Amino acid sequence: MSQVRVLVGTRKGAFILTSDGKREKWETSGPHFAGWEIYHMKGSSADPNRIYVSQTSGWFGQIIQRSDDGGKTWHQPGTLPGEPTTTPQGLPKGESNKFVYDASAETGKPLTTHQWYDGTQRPWEFKRVWHVEPSLTDPDTVYAGIEDAALFRTTDGGKNWKELPGLRGHGTGPQWQPGAGGMCLHTIILDPSNRQRIWIAISAAGAFRTDDGGKTWKPTNKGLRSQYIPNPEAEVGHCVHHIAMNAKRPGVLFMQKHWDVMRSDDDGDNWKEISGNLPTDFGFVIDVHAHEPETIYVIPIKSDSEHYVHGGKLTVYRSRSGGNEWQALTKGLPQKDCYVSVLRDAMAVDSLDKCGIYFGTTGGQVYCSADAGDSWNPIVRDLPGVLSVEVQTLA
Amino acid sequence: MIRVVLPYHLRNLARVGTEVILEVEEAITQRSVLDALEAQYPMLRGTIRDHGTLQRRPFLRFFACEQDLSNEPPDAPLPEPVASGREPFIVIGAIAGG
């Protein structure tokens, strides 16, 4: 019997919601790491019991947690209590929470300043991990998207993290600037058909792609138009909120930009707008049906001045034609007096035959649709504000 | 014997009670106490001091003997009651966030 495990990161801890394939009755465990902000948690597709968590705090900084048993127990990789903190040679051992920008001459001394809100240059400064993306094939390899924007990787299960400096060294760094949430690298998409290819997205710099495993990167923002930057069609500077891809059709990408919903059919080289009949095309989340690569989902948010859903109605919009023609999905969702938002990493899809769609709100509700969006039910209603939702489909 | 009191979240992280006991053989300073604390509880690295600069994190402060020692030099001797174990060295989180 299939099972699903929903991993929910909130402002005040992590929660794990489990159900069988019917997705009607749910069990909740948590809060794990109570009181901490859990920006993201994700399981390895190579070993579903391996789960990585970004646990963070304005007071105490960044912690990486890992479970090897599906979320029953947790530890910080590389920092078990009582273990020696140095190697026999006296060198410091791995520190799972340590994210240090690479400024070495060997890797070209990547740029150390970016644009601040007032147009001046500021040094890069580590804030937190926004997103963890386990490798598709190796449970010990994980990518981390961080604020201030950079991409890190561990190949030893989270003990040591090293920057892939080619991204910040690309040359456009001084034009990157923070969005309202900070200058975060929030989206990491691994190409299942080409292990050398990765897409990432940064607010507010845009989308980038590597075709050589992270050594070199190119901006992939052609076709994006952002009226709020000096050159609306600039190579970089766009506030991309999220990108999604169906793993069965690599290279076809869907983007929720600050404003505008976009798609690319050529690996991100060119984008075209597909907002169509959406009531507003501001929003954060976007995702793709697990089995129908032209079926996509967004949740429009009224505007960047009013970060809540349009018209006081929580509505998911689905397009079965790859965009432009959108259908409002409301069955089971509150249709009056609702003023929540849904943040960029807070939507996910399972891969059961009848594809399940999940999202969490800033009001602490996590909704599930077991019929591809036709109807919705709350799994939980009163969690802390939801930052991220991921789902694992278990055999 | 040096006594250190940790804030709630760091106690949970290190899986310890209110107070931890450290053996510090060097001169008793903020730096030597925090070095010993992080050596015994490596999961606390980076949570009190920045990984790279070893500067105190902005929303944490250090107290002992009813004195705010937060801005004292890291190599200044701590008060004698701390060095002798009669009083704890207290790490406290700022009350912030509304």
Interface residues (C-beta under 8 A of the other chain):
Chain A: A34 G35 W36 S57 G58 W59 F60 G61 Q62 I63 Q76 T79 L80 P81 E83 T85 K93 E95 N97 K98 F99 V100
Chain B: P7 Y8 H9 L10 N12 L13 A14 R15 E38 A39 Q40 Y41 P42 M43 R45 G46 T47 I48 D50 H51 G52 R57 F59 L60 G93 A94 A96 G97
